Amino acid sequence: MEISDQSGGNRVVATLPSNFPKFSWASAIAYDSKKDIVSVITLGGEGFLYRFDARRRQWIDFRSLNNIDISSLSYDKSKDRYVAWTNRGILIFISEDGNVLFTRNVLAKLVGFGRLYDGDSYVTVPRLTIVPHRNDVVLLYILNRSVRNIWYYNVEKDTAVLTYRK
């Protein structure tokens, strides 16, 4: 992983420790603004979540994803947790230290989502961008740099509403 400051001037390579699994395909990244931690998700093999301390510029740890493919990851500062979107339409809620807290299968709750792909159970679902805040999650489908659909999901009620469709 290459790290650069906000101006893009200083660049440093952050080599993984020898006891960490090698990166395969990085699929998602999120920044914990409370603790200055960057979390990276990879695909390939079993997949991993890696955590990097941006202040100390060192890798903290990694967790196996046990063959769960994650395509989006976001940090929720208000709950101090991450929310991930899988290629099967499941939201995974992850603690600040990288442990799974709980999951929600929201695919069937997203009205109109099935129109975005052929629905074949062997095909992965389209990637959604996640914007979590407390018990609310906004799910955005973006195609060609344009927002096409927006759903609102409430974690406590386990309900979703299509709020926008282009």
C-alpha positions in Angstrom: 0.0 0.0 0.0 1.2 3.5 -0.8 0.5 6.4 1.5 0.6 10.0 0.5 -0.2 13.2 2.4 -3.2 15.3 1.4 -1.2 17.4 -1.0 0.0 14.3 -2.8 3.6 15.2 -2.3 5.1 12.8 0.3 4.6 9.2 -0.6 5.6 6.2 1.6 5.2 2.5 0.9 3.6 0.6 3.9 4.8 -2.9 3.4 2.7 -5.7 5.0 4.4 -7.5 7.9 5.7 -11.0 7.0 3.1 -12.7 9.1 0.2 -11.0 7.2 -1.4 -12.6 4.2 -0.5 -10.9 0.9 -3.0 -8.5 -0.6 -4.9 -10.1 -3.5 -7.5 -7.7 -4.9 -8.4 -4.7 -2.8 -12.1 -4.1 -3.1 -13.0 -1.5 -0.5 -11.4 0.9 1.9 -12.7 3.0 4.8 -11.3 5.6 7.2 -12.0 5.6 11.0 -11.7 9.3 11.7 -11.8 8.8 15.5 -8.8 6.6 15.7 -7.0 7.5 12.4 -7.3 3.9 11.1 -7.6 2.9 7.5 -9.3 -0.5 6.9 -8.8 -2.3 3.6 -10.9 -5.2 2.3 -9.5 -7.7 -0.2 -11.1 -10.4 -2.4 -9.5 -13.6 -3.6 -9.1 -16.8 -1.6 -10.8 -16.3 1.7 -10.5 -12.5 1.7 -9.2 -10.3 4.5 -9.9 -7.1 6.4 -6.6 -5.3 7.1 -6.3 -2.4 9.6 -3.6 0.3 9.3 -2.8 3.0 11.9 -2.3 6.2 9.9 -0.8 8.1 12.8 1.9 5.6 13.6 2.1 4.4 10.0 2.0 0.8 10.8 -0.2 -2.2 10.2 -2.3 -3.2 13.2 -3.8 -6.6 12.3 -6.0 -8.5 9.9 -9.1 -10.6 10.0 -10.2 -13.4 7.7 -13.5 -12.7 5.9 -14.1 -16.5 5.6 -14.9 -16.3 1.8 -17.4 -13.4 2.1 -16.9 -11.0 -0.8 -17.3 -7.4 0.3 -17.5 -4.7 -2.4 -18.2 -1.6 -0.2 -17.1 -0.5 3.2 -17.9 2.7 5.2 -17.1 3.9 8.7 -20.0 5.2 10.9 -18.4 7.7 13.3 -21.7 8.0 15.3 -21.7 4.3 16.2 -17.9 3.7 15.9 -18.4 0.8 13.6 -18.1 -0.2 9.9 -20.8 -1.2 7.6 -20.0 -3.4 4.6 -22.0 -4.5 1.5 -21.4 -8.0 0.2 -21.8 -9.4 -3.3 -24.9 -11.2 -2.1 -26.9 -8.2 -0.9 -26.0 -8.5 2.8 -25.0 -5.7 5.1 -22.3 -6.6 7.6 -21.9 -4.5 10.7 -18.3 -4.6 12.0 -16.9 -3.3 15.2 -14.1 -0.7 15.3 -11.6 -3.4 15.9 -12.7 -5.5 12.9 -15.0 -8.1 14.4 -18.4 -8.9 12.9 -21.2 -7.6 15.2 -24.2 -8.7 13.1 -25.6 -9.0 9.6 -28.7 -8.0 7.7 -29.9 -9.6 4.5 -31.5 -6.6 2.8 -31.5 -7.6 -0.8 -35.3 -8.6 -0.9 -36.1 -5.3 0.9 -34.6 -3.1 -1.8 -37.6 -2.3 -4.1 -36.4 -2.3 -7.8 -33.0 -3.7 -7.1 -33.6 -6.8 -9.1 -33.9 -4.7 -12.2 -30.3 -3.7 -11.9 -29.0 -7.2 -12.8 -30.3 -10.5 -14.0 -31.1 -12.0 -10.6 -29.2 -15.2 -11.2 -28.2 -16.6 -7.9 -24.7 -17.4 -9.2 -24.2 -13.8 -10.3 -22.9 -11.2 -7.8 -25.2 -8.3 -7.1 -24.2 -4.7 -8.1 -22.0 -2.7 -5.8 -23.7 -0.1 -3.6 -22.1 2.8 -1.9 -23.0 2.9 1.8 -23.6 6.0 3.9 -24.3 4.9 7.5 -25.3 7.2 10.4 -26.5 5.6 13.7 -29.3 3.2 12.8 -29.8 4.6 9.4 -28.1 3.5 6.2 -28.3 5.1 2.8 -27.6 2.8 -0.1 -26.7 4.4 -3.4 -26.4 2.7 -6.8 -24.1 4.7 -8.9 -23.5 3.9 -12.6 -21.3 5.9 -14.9 -20.8 8.6 -12.3 -24.5 9.1 -11.9 -26.7 8.2 -9.0 -29.4 5.9 -10.3 -31.1 4.7 -7.1 -31.1 5.6 -3.4 -32.6 3.4 -0.7 -33.0 4.2 3.0 -32.5 1.3 5.4 -33.4 1.4 9.1 -31.4 -1.1 11.1 -33.8 -1.2 14.1 -36.9 -1.7 12.1 -35.2 -3.8 9.4 -37.0 -1.9 6.7 -36.0 -0.3 3.4 -37.6 2.4 1.2 -36.6 3.4 -2.3 -36.3 7.1 -2.0 -35.0 8.0 -5.5 -34.8 6.4 -8.9 -33.5 8.0 -12.1 
